């Protein structure tokens, strides 16, 4: 069974799991890991078209941002996370 068949329902069902997944991937040493995780969360929460609309973004632009070579601006990231009802917070390391 592909991992996405388990991952997407688990992410959608448990907000804390989604937040932990994004946090772990953000802290990963490999560039791009966070964008893969963000794409997984976007897909779990209804897909690119739904999240793009909620974020006030063009669907094609969101696909590009979440692609392997994507490099979202901070404002775009805020919009995506806002549509997911999430935000970034900084804590002491």
C-alpha angles and dihedrals in degrees: 000000000000112000091237090066087065101030101055097051090044092052094047093046096050120042092188090056090051092049092047092047092052092045094050092048093046088055093048115117094231120085112236097031091105093051091051089051092046089051089050091052092046090052092046092051096054108298139274097295094052095045093043090055093047090048094047091242133131111258093229091050091052091050089052093047091051094045123108092266095039120134110183121201116238092253091053091049090051091052093049093047091045090055088052090049090245136117139187119252128183122224133181111273 
